[in-house]
Structures are given as structure tokens and as C-alpha cells.
Amino acid sequence: MYKIFFNLVFKRMDPEKAHYLAFRWIRLAVRIPGLRTFVAAALAPRHKELRTEAFGLRMHGPFGLAAGFDKNAVAIDGMSMLGFDHVEIGTVTGEPQPGNPRKRLFRLVADRALINRMGFNNDGSLTVAARLATREPVFRTVVGVNIGKTKVVPEAEAVGDYVKSAERLAPYADYLVVNVSSPNTPGLRNLQATEALRPLLTAVREAADRTVANRRVPLLVKIAPDLADEDIDAVADLAVELGLDGIIATNTTIAREGLGLTSAPSLVKETGGLSGAPLKARSLEVLRRLYARVGDRITLVGVGGIETAEDAWQRILAGATLVQGYSAFIYEGPFWCRAVHKGLASRLRTSPYATLADAVGADVRKPA
């Protein structure tokens, strides 16, 4: 039914307008007690065997919503109602910003992909922090907060900008993510170089510890799939050295060649980050490399091209404790989480592993 609706309605709409329309419907549904109970029962049935613990946080399962969908923390309960086991909000910047000029979001339907150059459009860390502070949760869910650099802040002043966001948002974050991998903020990806990343992560860690005295807020970094292998290794080594809690692999790609894209050239050539199915192979490759490097010392989160339960299962076998999705939600609709959870539970039952934790990294640990 959703695919018919997508082809008849959403496919004919501007992608960003369709996004906000769906967003409004989700937010409306979760405000109606009887309706949200019915929707959650239908779309988010729990599977006890999928219960997951990551960086000290307990979750109903491993499948979460990646950053980018709920930039301003206005639909956390709505996305939980649809079945996501954790919701990562953001990217939030130190100051509010409108993002890049429209049109800035493109569907590559033939490739089940998206290209975006949104440019971190968000309400800013002060407003989002106030929203989180006054939030009254309807559903229990883990909330991650993804922070990035304000566009007008020079690269040399990036650390202070991130620290400002960390100080404001860490008290309300179950975990905190430093995003240095979006291709849509000039100079941002330069911060992935270890000489720039070390002081940034150290400063954010100190800010979170200084601001939140009663608990340790887990800190993660999100990296791009376009990093060279030696740079992936360097980030992995740095994460271990600094005692980071996790690495999210991966963000969108600026690559277009070698991805088998079949959409119209006019779409493919749009600038911005490509997400969705074409990213699947490289994201999995980066994840496997990270796990081979860090093992169980750091929690890995697999994201990029996850469409099915099989995709999520392959990420777990490659080393991901958690997996995230976003782009496929646009194409699969509200029953997506239900299908992924059902498929994961089935695969676990027929696998040689007693728990999901036992399966994490199993393919990488196998003797060559």
C-alpha cells in the first residue's frame, strides 16, 4: 500500500515538501493517545531476543534512526512509535542556520538513493537544548545528539563552536556524536584529519564531562565513506587512544563513479552527499576495516545503504553493535522497522549465535 501511495503522491512532490508532510503526520499521530498506542502495537512489536546494550545504554533492539531526519528534536516519540530503537537527532550546530538554498534534496528513485545538500539547516543548539529540557517522553527510547560546525564559523574556530553545542546539549543526550563528515559544510571534512580531530574530540569530551557531573555521556565520532583506508585506520587508532565510546560508519558520499547509478545524469550530477543503496558496499567495507582494527574496544554503528533485515544482519556480522537507517525509510514507509526487526529476529534464531552480541563481528573474526 505504501509503495502505491509513494508512487501516486510522494514521488510527484518536491522531496523536501514530502518530507515535511510526512513529518507532520507522524507528529500528529503521536499526540493522539489511542492512535499512538495502536500504531506502536502494529509497527513496533518487541522481540526480546533483539535487546541490545551499547556504551552502557539498554535498547529494545539495534536498529535506530540516523541523524538528518529529525534535525530539531521535534519527533523523537513519533519515530519511536514507528519502531526505531534509538533516535539520533541533528545535526545541530552552535548557532541556528537556514541551510543551503533550495532545491537541496533529490530522489534517485531508480537507485533507491538520495542526494542532499541541506547544509545543516537547524534551530541551533540553544533552542534544541531548551526543547529537550522540556520534553515529556511518551515512549522510552535512547536519544543521541549529533553536533556539527556552524557554517559561518571559520575552520580555525571550529573547536569552540562544537564545545558550545556540547555544553548546551550534553545534559539531555544519551550519547553525543561529533559529526565531521558531512560534505555540505565547507571545510568540515578537513576536521577528520587526526591532527585536527584530536583537539576537537578532546575538547568536546572535556566539555561534556564538565557540564554533566552525575554521569558520563558516551561520545562518538561519525566518519565519511570517502576516507582512504590509511585515514580510517588513523581515526580508529585515535578513537582507541582517546577512549571514545564509538564510531559511526558512515556518512554520505561525494563519489558518483563506480556505484552503478542508473538515474538520469542530470540527477546524478547534483552536488551533495549521496545516501541509500549505492552506498551499501563501501559502508560495509569501512565497517569491516574498523572492526578488524578496534575489535570490541569501541562500539561501532553501521549506517549507509541499509534497506533490509539482511543488510542490517550483515552489518552486525561485520562488527556493528548498532545499525541505523534513513534513506530507505523514504522508499519503504512506516512498516520498515517492523520488517527489519522481524527479519533480524528470524536470522538470529537460525544462526549459530545465542545472542546478537555474540554475532557482532563474527564474520571478521573468522580465520582467513
C-alpha positions in Angstrom: 0.0 0.0 0.0 2.8 2.5 0.9 4.6 1.9 -2.4 1.4 2.7 -4.3 0.9 5.8 -2.2 4.6 6.8 -2.7 4.3 6.5 -6.5 1.0 8.4 -6.6 1.7 11.1 -4.1 5.2 11.5 -2.7 7.0 10.7 -5.9 5.2 13.6 -7.6 6.0 16.1 -4.8 9.2 18.0 -4.1 11.2 15.7 -1.8 11.7 18.3 0.9 8.0 19.2 0.9 7.1 15.5 1.0 9.5 15.0 4.0 7.8 17.8 6.0 4.3 16.5 5.1 5.2 13.0 6.4 6.8 14.6 9.4 3.6 16.5 10.3 1.5 13.3 10.0 3.9 11.4 12.3 3.9 14.3 14.9 0.1 14.5 14.8 -0.4 10.7 15.2 1.8 10.6 18.3 -0.2 13.3 20.0 -3.4 11.2 20.0 -3.1 8.6 22.8 -5.3 5.9 21.4 -3.9 6.3 17.9 -0.2 6.2 19.0 -0.9 3.1 21.1 -2.4 1.3 18.1 0.3 2.4 15.7 3.1 1.4 18.1 1.5 -2.0 18.7 1.2 -2.5 14.9 4.6 -1.1 13.8 6.9 -1.6 16.8 6.3 -5.1 18.3 9.2 -6.0 20.6 11.4 -9.0 20.1 13.1 -10.0 23.4 16.0 -11.7 21.6 17.0 -8.4 19.9 17.5 -6.4 23.2 20.8 -4.6 22.9 23.3 -2.9 25.1 25.7 -0.3 23.7 28.0 2.1 25.6 26.1 1.3 28.8 22.7 2.0 27.3 19.9 -0.6 27.0 17.7 -0.6 23.9 14.8 -2.7 22.7 16.9 -3.6 19.6 19.9 -2.5 17.5 18.0 -0.5 14.8 17.9 3.2 15.0 17.1 6.3 13.1 20.2 8.1 11.7 20.8 11.8 12.1 19.3 14.0 9.5 15.6 13.1 9.7 14.7 14.8 12.9 17.1 17.7 12.9 15.4 19.7 15.7 14.3 17.1 18.2 10.6 17.5 17.4 9.6 13.9 16.5 11.5 11.7 18.9 8.4 10.0 20.2 6.9 9.8 16.7 9.9 7.9 15.4 10.0 5.6 18.4 6.3 4.9 17.8 7.3 3.7 14.3 9.7 1.2 15.8 13.1 2.8 15.8 15.1 1.5 18.8 17.0 4.8 19.2 16.7 8.2 17.6 19.7 10.3 16.7 18.6 14.0 16.3 20.5 16.7 14.5 22.9 17.6 13.1 22.6 20.6 15.5 25.0 23.5 15.1 26.2 26.1 17.7 24.0 28.8 16.0 20.7 28.5 14.1 21.1 28.4 10.3 18.7 28.1 7.4 21.0 25.7 5.4 21.7 25.9 1.7 19.3 27.4 -0.8 16.5 25.2 -2.1 16.3 22.9 -4.1 18.6 20.8 -2.0 17.2 17.3 -1.7 16.9 14.9 -4.6 15.5 11.4 -5.0 17.2 9.0 -7.3 14.3 6.6 -7.3 15.9 4.2 -9.8 18.8 3.8 -7.5 16.8 3.9 -4.2 19.1 6.8 -3.2 19.0 10.4 -2.1 21.3 13.3 -2.8 21.2 16.1 -0.2 23.0 19.4 0.2 20.8 20.6 3.1 23.7 22.3 4.8 22.8 21.6 8.5 19.6 23.6 8.5 18.5 23.6 12.2 17.2 25.7 15.0 20.6 25.9 16.8 21.9 24.3 19.9 20.3 26.7 22.4 16.8 26.2 21.0 17.2 22.4 20.6 18.6 22.1 24.2 15.6 24.0 25.5 13.3 21.7 23.6 14.9 18.6 25.0 14.9 20.1 28.5 11.1 20.5 28.5 10.4 17.2 26.6 8.0 14.8 28.3 8.7 11.4 26.7 5.7 9.2 25.7 7.9 6.2 24.7 11.1 5.2 26.4 13.9 5.5 23.8 17.6 6.3 23.6 18.2 9.8 22.2 21.5 10.6 20.5 22.5 14.1 19.7 24.6 14.8 16.6 26.5 18.1 16.6 28.3 19.9 13.7 30.0 23.1 12.8 28.1 26.3 12.2 28.8 27.3 8.5 29.9 30.9 9.2 32.4 29.8 11.9 35.9 29.6 10.4 37.6 26.2 10.5 40.2 27.6 12.9 37.4 28.3 15.4 35.5 25.1 15.0 36.5 23.6 18.3 34.9 26.4 20.2 31.7 26.1 18.2 31.5 22.3 18.9 32.2 22.9 22.6 29.3 25.4 22.8 26.9 22.9 21.4 28.3 20.1 23.6 27.9 22.2 26.8 24.3 23.0 25.8 23.2 19.6 24.6 25.2 17.0 26.6 22.9 17.2 29.7 20.0 15.9 27.5 21.9 13.4 25.3 22.0 9.7 26.0 25.0 9.8 23.7 26.8 12.6 21.8 28.1 12.4 18.2 30.7 14.7 16.7 29.9 15.0 13.0 33.0 15.9 11.0 31.9 14.1 7.8 29.1 15.9 6.1 30.2 17.1 2.6 27.8 20.1 2.7 29.6 22.4 5.1 32.8 23.9 3.6 36.0 22.7 5.4 34.1 20.3 7.7 35.7 17.1 6.4 39.1 18.6 6.9 38.5 18.0 10.6 38.7 14.2 10.1 42.4 14.5 9.8 43.8 13.3 13.1 45.8 16.4 13.8 42.6 18.4 13.7 40.4 15.7 15.2 42.4 15.0 18.3 42.0 18.5 19.9 38.3 18.7 18.8 37.4 15.4 20.4 39.4 16.1 23.5 37.7 19.5 23.9 34.2 18.0 23.4 34.9 15.2 25.9 36.0 17.7 28.5 33.0 19.9 27.8 30.6 17.0 28.3 32.3 15.9 31.5 32.4 19.5 32.8 28.7 20.0 32.1 27.3 16.7 33.2 28.7 15.7 36.6 26.4 12.9 37.5 27.1 10.6 34.6 29.5 10.0 31.7 27.9 10.9 28.3 29.1 8.5 25.7 31.0 10.2 22.9 31.1 9.0 19.3 32.5 10.4 16.0 30.9 10.0 12.6 33.2 9.5 9.6 32.8 9.6 5.8 33.0 6.6 3.5 35.4 8.6 1.2 38.3 8.4 3.6 41.3 6.5 2.4 42.0 3.2 4.2 45.0 4.6 6.0 42.9 7.5 7.3 40.3 5.1 8.5 43.0 3.3 10.4 44.3 6.5 11.8 40.8 7.6 13.1 40.3 4.1 14.6 43.6 4.3 16.4 42.8 7.8 17.7 39.4 6.7 18.9 41.0 4.0 20.9 43.7 6.3 22.3 41.2 8.9 23.4 38.8 6.4 24.9 35.9 7.2 22.6 32.8 5.2 23.0 32.0 4.6 19.4 32.5 5.3 15.7 29.6 5.8 13.3 30.4 4.4 9.8 29.4 6.0 7.5 28.0 9.4 6.4 27.1 10.2 2.8 29.5 10.0 -0.1 30.6 12.6 -2.6 31.5 9.8 -5.0 29.5 9.0 -8.1 31.7 6.8 -10.1 31.7 3.0 -9.6 28.4 3.0 -7.8 26.3 1.6 -10.7 24.0 4.6 -10.7 21.2 4.3 -13.3 19.3 7.5 -12.6 19.2 10.4 -15.1 22.6 12.1 -15.4 21.0 15.4 -14.5 20.2 14.0 -11.1 23.4 12.1 -10.6 25.5 15.2 -11.2 23.7 17.2 -8.4 26.2 18.2 -5.8 25.8 17.0 -2.2 26.0 13.8 -0.3 24.7 10.6 -1.8 23.0 8.1 0.6 20.9 5.0 0.1 21.5 1.6 -1.6 24.6 2.6 -3.7 26.5 3.3 -0.5 26.0 -0.2 0.8 29.2 -1.9 -0.3 31.6 0.9 0.7 29.9 1.5 4.0 30.2 -2.2 4.8 33.8 -2.3 3.7 34.7 0.6 6.1 32.8 -1.1 8.9 34.7 -4.3 8.4 38.0 -2.4 8.4 37.2 -0.6 11.6 36.2 -3.7 13.4 39.4 -5.5 12.3 41.3 -2.6 13.8 39.5 -1.9 17.0 37.7 -5.2 17.8 35.5 -4.9 20.8 37.3 -2.0 22.3 34.9 0.5 20.7 31.3 0.2 19.8 30.7 0.5 16.1 27.5 1.8 14.5 26.8 0.8 10.9 24.9 3.1 8.6 24.7 3.7 4.9 22.7 1.7 2.4 20.8 -0.4 4.9 17.4 -1.4 3.3 16.6 -4.8 4.6 17.0 -7.1 7.6 19.7 -8.9 5.6 21.6 -5.6 5.2 21.3 -5.0 9.0 22.4 -8.6 9.8 25.5 -8.2 7.5 26.5 -5.1 9.4 26.2 -6.9 12.7 28.3 -9.7 11.4 30.8 -7.2 10.2 31.2 -5.6 13.6 28.3 -3.2 14.2 26.6 -3.4 17.6 24.0 -0.8 16.4 22.7 -0.1 12.9 20.9 3.0 11.6 18.9 3.9 8.6 17.2 6.9 7.0 17.1 6.9 3.2 15.3 3.5 2.8 12.6 4.8 5.2 11.6 7.2 2.3 11.1 4.3 0.0 9.8 1.6 2.4 7.5 3.6 4.5 6.1 3.1 8.0 6.3 -0.8 8.1 10.1 -0.7 7.5 11.2 -1.1 11.1 8.7 -3.9 11.7 10.1 -5.8 8.7 13.8 -5.2 9.8 13.1 -6.4 13.3 11.2 -9.4 12.2 13.9 -10.4 9.8 16.7 -9.8 12.3 14.9 -12.0 14.9 14.5 -14.7 12.3 18.1 -14.6 11.3 19.3 -14.8 14.9 17.1 -17.8 15.7 18.5 -19.7 12.7 22.1 -18.6 13.3 24.8 -20.4 15.5 24.8 -17.4 17.8 22.9 -17.3 21.1 22.6 -13.5 21.2 23.1 -10.6 18.9 26.2 -9.6 20.9 27.7 -13.0 20.0 27.1 -12.2 16.3 28.8 -8.8 16.4 32.0 -9.1 14.2 31.6 -12.8 13.7 32.5 -12.7 10.0 35.6 -10.6 10.6 36.8 -12.8 13.4 36.7 -15.9 11.3 40.1 -17.3 10.4 41.2 -16.4 6.9 
